[in-house]
């Protein structure tokens, strides 16, 4: 507050000429620093009219400190690293699959160098960017050809628009799924210009339903992976090996949207079995679409594999250019696919699989290390215990299957007078320099340690002390 004397604000020129502000100009540029100085001075003038500024607060040093703090905040990226302790490994809202080191290094190189994205080094002529990964995809899936777009939704859209525009696509009612963000298969079909022909019922669809749904307007029989839910009880669905002969009889292609699209049998790693892309191709599917950033463990992209003639037709669609991926995606995808050539080393080298197969003993030991440190920081208002819990794969993969996990359970201490203590703590965790994302349920804040690998444990522990602030 003022004490009777008049508080004078320094001029913009004096502020910008100060050594502290000259350092800000060197870091952020003159235009940004000047705008910041004017904004801080305007706020101080308003505060002065209310008698809320003292001489010290109007000093050049104080103004420069405010400017430094504000410019740092403005320069900070909105996309930030977080600790995923939700228990969901492939968390859509947290970016899904983490890339292995080989993919990260490939992306760094692609960021810094021109690349032969569409340049054939042998002929010296223009090339096809799909060629950079197509051979690998053919080898790993058994398909004749492949093409890449920016995500699986785009893959489905492009496939339908190419093969079924103004024509009918037969799909079981039990497979008309909606996934995150209100993404619905019927809506995608409409945007693709295809006509949906629903057959069967929600819980039961027979081969005869598909047969009765075929007409002269039918262009495609389609099966869709059921993401994020499962129908149980009195159910019936038509397997692909039943559907393929029917489609062949009518000379109609069969397409399968696999969603997650794993390239290996997860059962060999002690995980629930999920139908692989190769199994789907071998069962007779003409086209298969799947994601790159789910069970495959790579970057966001959508992959279409299948018959060479159909893939060639899809690649000629003008929409392909609008949906294609750039060099960073391809730079990341190729090393990930290379890892699948050494399946015996995959669980160690592919980050997603390493997290999914992380031993419970490792998580239990980690919980015992972190528990006393976290309890000491939180104090008597909370009770922290190390407990077994359940993780899930996420992103629609194996929605009813859970993985035994271990972590920290935080509950409000009996008699605590805090209002909404778990909500307050959850917010404090999100406000840490590297935000910690857990989940609240059953009057407990759960911190599942499955995704906290040893390499990041020290950084996680180091910032816990800031929870006391």
LINBEL-V895179 format. One record per residue. PSI is psi as a letter, one per 20 degrees, with the letter a starting at -180 (none if undefined). OMEGA is omega in whole degrees, 0 to 359 (999 if undefined). Layout:
((PSI | OMEGA) (PSI | OMEGA))
//
This chain:
((q | 176) (q | 181) (k | 178) (h | 180) (q | 181) (p | 178) (p | 180) (p | 176) (p | 177) (q | 178) (r | 177) (g | 181) (g | 180) (g | 180) (g | 184) (h | 179) (i | 179) (q | 183) (h | 181) (h | 180) (h | 175) (h | 176) (h | 178) (h | 178) (g | 179) (h | 183) (g | 188) (i | 182) (q | 185) (h | 184) (g | 181) (g | 181) (g | 178) (g | 180) (h | 180) (g | 179) (g | 180) (h | 180) (g | 180) (g | 179) (h | 179) (h | 179) (h | 179) (h | 178) (g | 178) (g | 180) (h | 179) (h | 179) (h | 178) (j | 179) (k | 186) (k | 180) (p | 176) (r | 182) (g | 181) (h | 181) (i | 180) (j | 181) (q | 179) (h | 180) (g | 180) (g | 179) (g | 179) (h | 179) (g | 177) (g | 180) (g | 179) (g | 180) (g | 183) (g | 180) (h | 175) (g | 180) (g | 180) (h | 183) (i | 183) (p | 180) (q | 175) (h | 176) (o | 188) (q | 174) (q | 178) (r | 171) (o | 179) (n | 178) (k | 181) (h | 186) (i | 176) (o | 186) (g | 180) (m | 185) (o | 183) (g | 183) (i | 180) (j | 171) (j | 178) (c | 192) (p | 172) (p | 185) (q | 173) (r | 185) (h | 181) (h | 179) (h | 179) (g | 180) (h | 179) (h | 179) (g | 178) (g | 179) (g | 180) (h | 178) (h | 189) (i | 185) (q | 165) (q | 183) (q | 178) (l | 184) (g | 178) (l | 180) (p | 180) (o | 184) (h | 180) (g | 184) (i | 184) (j | 181) (r | 179) (p | 179) (a | 180) (p | 184) (h | 177) (h | 182) (h | 182) (h | 182) (i | 186) (g | 181) (g | 178) (g | 180) (h | 177) (g | 180) (g | 187) (h | 183) (i | 184) (j | 180) (r | 179) (h | 185) (r | 181) (q | 173) (q | 187) (p | 173) (a | 193) (i | 170) (r | 185) (h | 176) (g | 177) (h | 179) (g | 179) (g | 180) (g | 182) (g | 179) (g | 181) (g | 180) (h | 181) (g | 189) (i | 189) (j | 179) (p | 182) (j | 178) (r | 184) (q | 174) (p | 182) (p | 181) (q | 176) (q | 177) (h | 180) (i | 182) (j | 178) (m | 193) (q | 166) (p | 177) (a | 186) (q | 179) (k | 179) (k | 176) (o | 184) (p | 179) (g | 179) (h | 180) (h | 178) (g | 178) (g | 179) (g | 180) (h | 179) (i | 181) (j | 180) (q | 179) (o | 181) (p | 174) (o | 181) (p | 176) (q | 179) (a | 178) (r | 183) (g | 186) (i | 183) (p | 175) (p | 183) (r | 177) (h | 179) (h | 178) (g | 177) (g | 181) (g | 180) (h | 180) (i | 181) (p | 176) (a | 179) (i | 181) (i | 183) (p | 179) (i | 188) (p | 166) (p | 189) (p | 171) (q | 185) (p | 177) (p | 181) (n | 182) (q | 171) (j | 177) (r | 175) (p | 176) (p | 181) (r | 179) (c | 183) (n | 187) (r | 176) (p | 175) (q | 181) (p | 179) (q | 184) (h | 182) (i | 173) (h | 186) (h | 185) (g | 179) (h | 178) (g | 179) (g | 180) (h | 179) (h | 182) (j | 180) (l | 180) (p | 178) (q | 174) (p | 180) (q | 179) (p | 171) (o | 184) (i | 181) (d | 184) (g | 173) (m | 177) (q | 180) (i | 179) (q | 176) (o | 183) (i | 182) (h | 180) (i | 178) (j | 179) (j | 179) (r | 177) (q | 180) (p | 173) (p | 181) (p | 182) (r | 177) (g | 180) (g | 178) (h | 181) (g | 177) (g | 181) (h | 177) (i | 174) (j | 179) (p | 178) (h | 178) (q | 177) (p | 175) (q | 178) (r | 183) (q | 176) (h | 188) (k | 176) (d | 183) (h | 178) (h | 176) (k | 183) (b | 181) (r | 176) (p | 173) (r | 174) (p | 183) (p | 173) (p | 177) (q | 178) (b | 183) (p | 183) (h | 182) (h | 180) (h | 177) (g | 179) (h | 178) (g | 179) (g | 182) (h | 177) (i | 180) (p | 179) (h | 178) (h | 182) (h | 180) (h | 180) (h | 186) (j | 186) (r | 178) (r | 179) (a | 186) (h | 182) (g | 178) (g | 181) (h | 178) (h | 180) (h | 185) (g | 184) (g | 179) (h | 177) (g | 178) (h | 178) (h | 180) (h | 182) (i | 176) (i | 177) (m | 185) (h | 179) (i | 180) (j | 189) (g | 183) (h | 179) (h | 190) (h | 180) (o | 188) (g | 182) (g | 181) (h | 178) (h | 178) (h | 181) (h | 183) (j | 183) (p | 183) (p | 178) (h | 181) (h | 180) (g | 179) (h | 179) (g | 179) (h | 179) (g | 179) (g | 180) (h | 177) (g | 186) (h | 188) (g | 183) (h | 179) (g | 180) (g | 179) (h | 179) (h | 180) (g | 185) (h | 178) (a | 188) (i | 183) (i | 183) (q | 175) (p | 181) (p | 177) (q | 174) (p | 187) (q | 170) (q | 178) (a | 184) (p | 173) (r | 172) (q | 183) (g | 177) (r | 179) (k | 175) (i | 182) (p | 177) (m | 190) (h | 182) (i | 181) (p | 178) (q | 182) (p | 176) (p | 185) (a | 181) (q | 180) (b | 183) (p | 176) (p | 183) (p | 180) (q | 176) (p | 180) (q | 178) (p | 179) (j | 180) (p | 181) (j | 179) (q | 175) (p | 182) (l | 186) (h | 181) (h | 177) (h | 178) (g | 180) (g | 179) (h | 178) (h | 179) (h | 177) (h | 179) (i | 182) (i | 179) (q | 180) (g | 170) (n | 188) (q | 177) (p | 183) (o | 175) (b | 177) (q | 180) (p | 177) (q | 179) (l | 179) (k | 182) (q | 170) (o | 185) (p | 173) (n | 181) (p | 187) (j | 183) (g | 185) (j | 176) (n | 182) (r | 185) (h | 182) (h | 183) (i | 185) (g | 182) (g | 180) (h | 178) (g | 182) (h | 185) (h | 184) (i | 180) (h | 181) (h | 182) (i | 177) (i | 180) (i | 184) (none | 999))
//
